Amino acid sequence: MEGFDLNKLVRESVLKLQPYSSARDEYVSDGSEMIFLDANENPFDNGVNRYPDPYQRSLKSLLAKQKGVSENQVLLGNGSDEVLDLIYRAFCEPNQDNIITLPPTYGMYKVLAGINAVKNKEVLLSNDFEPNVDKILMAVDIKTKLLFICSPNNPTGNAFKEEAVEKLLKSFQGLVVIDEAYIDFSKDESWLSKLDNYPNLIVTQTLSKAYGLAGIRLGICYASEEIIGVLNKIKPPYNVNQLTQQRALQRVLNQDLVNKEVQQILDERDELINALNGLEFVRELYPTDANFVLAKVDDANKRYQQLLDKQVVVRNRSTQPLCENTLRFTVGTPEENKRLIAILKELN
Ligand SMILES: *Cc1c(COP(=O)(O)O)cnc(C)c1O
């Protein structure tokens, strides 16, 4: 991209900021036995009496190696939610700047815009749930800092067409955040491999979905070293706790198990799609590249309640634009899926 200048997008207060320097920043262990009297910790070892590594070096180095990026292109957070919030706080001036989101999509972008006092310009997806590229580019003004692209998209399930995303990356002068929370379920390639082509690209991923670690809260941000440098400046020093770093490391090392579970989920998803297709009250099933299926039904409130009465909780997405009378089904275990399908077939 010609003449891209990240500093023009960074908030002035962040540019000027002198970041907090923690005890663990100033001294990095070389592995020799040391006596640590620098951080006012309790010295008695219980496994977690020391502050965690503020830069999560072991975990980042493993992720960087797996994904083929440099460690300096990775930032970790307390879930994607923290990562996304850091992006707002680094680049959006409250009460001045704006961002663009593409509903129906993940609700947190809008909530975070509200929290950070940033105007959220909404440009609806088309009827087949693809980005309206021309309308998006028309909505951009000089105060537009961020464009959120969720692909595969939640709640619709589809991954967006590559050409549309590429056009946006090439034409938009702010930062394009591609949220790939569901990328491990998709046949489409991650945008990570394009990181070096687009200085305005940020890719976020998470261990909450395919990796099965929603409980530990670990979100990942990949971007240029420059962008990661800005985010590192403003992140809380110890934002990823030690237990999370340990569990994440174990799991990311166990890629075979993750892959096996993903394949099982995809097989179950096929079963669920087949079953839903045969139901009289299902009016439309939308193509999915994720671990859930969005279905248009005759009466979403009624079907939602019927399922709840059978102890099955799904998500009613009917209040979302373009999603009238839709239910979103997450794919469960083979046993759960079998029960769900049996229950669905009994509904009338
Ligand atoms: C579930 C989900 C996330 C995950 O957020 P975490 O805070 O990492 O759990 C992010 N983006 C989208 C679109 C999601 O659906």
The ligand as an SDF file (V2000), in Angstrom:
LIG
                    3D

 15 15  0  0  0  0  0  0  0  0999 V2000
  -16.6340  -16.2940   19.9480 C   0  0  0  0  0  0  0  0  0  0  0  0
  -16.0700  -15.1710   19.1700 C   0  0  0  0  0  0  0  0  0  0  0  0
  -14.9000  -14.5450   19.5690 C   0  0  0  0  0  0  0  0  0  0  0  0
  -14.1810  -15.0470   20.7900 C   0  0  0  0  0  0  0  0  0  0  0  0
  -13.9000  -14.1100   21.6930 O   0  0  0  0  0  0  0  0  0  0  0  0
  -12.9980  -14.5010   22.9410 P   0  0  0  0  0  0  0  0  0  0  0  0
  -13.0490  -13.2370   23.7290 O   0  0  0  0  0  0  0  0  0  0  0  0
  -11.6290  -14.8090   22.4110 O   0  0  0  0  0  0  0  0  0  0  0  0
  -13.6150  -15.6740   23.6190 O   0  0  0  0  0  0  0  0  0  0  0  0
  -14.3870  -13.5300   18.7940 C   0  0  0  0  0  0  0  0  0  0  0  0
  -14.9980  -13.1400   17.6610 N   0  0  0  0  0  0  0  0  0  0  0  0
  -16.1150  -13.7270   17.2510 C   0  0  0  0  0  0  0  0  0  0  0  0
  -16.7340  -13.3140   15.9730 C   0  0  0  0  0  0  0  0  0  0  0  0
  -16.6950  -14.7500   17.9850 C   0  0  0  0  0  0  0  0  0  0  0  0
  -17.8340  -15.3130   17.5770 O   0  0  0  0  0  0  0  0  0  0  0  0
  1  2  1  0
  2  3  1  0
  2 14  2  0
  3  4  1  0
  3 10  2  0
  4  5  1  0
  5  6  1  0
  6  7  2  0
  6  8  1  0
  6  9  1  0
 10 11  1  0
 11 12  2  0
 12 13  1  0
 12 14  1  0
 14 15  1  0
M  END
$$$$
